[in-house]
Amino acid sequence: MPCCRYPEPVDTQPRSFGSDNHAGAHPEVVRAIADANAGHVPAYGADPWTATAARSLREAFGASEAFFVFTGTAANVLGISLLLRPFEAVICADSSHLNVDECGAAERVLGNKLIAVPTPDGKLTPELVAARLGGRGDEHRAQPRVVEIAQATECGTCYTLAELAQLGEFCRAQGLYLYIDGARLANAAAHLRCELADLARHADVLSFGGTKNGAVAAEAVLVMREDLVPAAAFHRKQQMQLGSKMRFLAAQFTALLEDKLWLRNAQHANAMAQRLASGIAGVPGVRLRYPVQSNAVFATLAPGHIAALRRDWLFYTWDEPGGVVRWMTAFDTTPEEVDEFAAAVRSSCPG
Ligand SMILES: Cc1ncc(COP(=O)(O)O)c(C=O)c1O
């Protein structure tokens, strides 16, 4: 692939701080899939596993309804599709996954404009959004209608609850909808020590990522407003996300919600990122690029240093000048792996 962020496909099992997507599935999730593999039940979500998982999600989020889909990109497209008319636009951070890493899915599938806003840390503020509202009412301009944020962001940072509340209030006052990409919502909740409902209450629609938290191709879209629910099932089907064997997605969420496995997984991943950040502190030429608030450590390194480390470890470089790398931890990252990697960062330091 002609992109510096993603290395060539590998035929070995590299030692990886590349992504939480590199991890396998949590054993409890695998067990839940196996348990759901019992007999015939009606398809397309009309099964007991889907009913149970959707009920648990509605309760955990204070949501009107939950819809299961296969990928985070699909969750974003579905969630945003509930909120837009054809001439309306989405304001998002220019670094957002929606803008950078979804191959223009929202623009292609929905046909709406994304208004990408530069931010210092992946986070939008009411001021940054307000600066993009100038063309409202002008029939020549796409009309901003949705503010899209990610919690945690693509930079690994988290909105505080106060920042979320401010943005939510601003959106409501301005007649804008707030959509939250929650591919790593669990990591944000763990960082903020809050409930999922504390994050969800500021949004009109949000996603809840299962895959990066130990699930297999399972994401949920939470619709917070009753009036948005009736159309959602039709949008999901048209967007090819209505799984016939829905029970296998749903069962995974029940496993993640049981005894808050989602939280334990996220707490562990976040703790491993903190351990890595501490382990590399003081290495000459290595600087943290963003505060470590979830399971991502972004750092700036000399190009030679990156190349030396990459001989033995898999991780991605970021499209930013100045040698930015992203090191990600997962629910199954061990302290020993972190310590070994931190030692490698130290020992491969050119200075
Ligand atoms: C913040 C965020 N949102 C959405 C996605 C999309 O998930 P998927 O790759 O499953 O489409 C990702 C994937 O890395 C992500 O990091």
The ligand as an ORCA input file, in Angstrom:
! r2SCAN-3c Opt
* xyz 0 1
  C     -11.926      6.426     15.999
  C     -12.271      5.381     14.981
  N     -13.488      5.393     14.430
  C     -13.860      4.480     13.531
  C     -13.002      3.479     13.135
  C     -13.453      2.562     12.044
  O     -13.493      1.244     12.376
  P     -13.435      0.117     11.214
  O     -12.015      0.026     10.800
  O     -13.978     -1.076     11.919
  O     -14.318      0.552     10.104
  C     -11.732      3.407     13.690
  C     -10.794      2.322     13.288
  O      -9.632      2.337     13.530
  C     -11.344      4.398     14.619
  O     -10.105      4.426     15.143
*
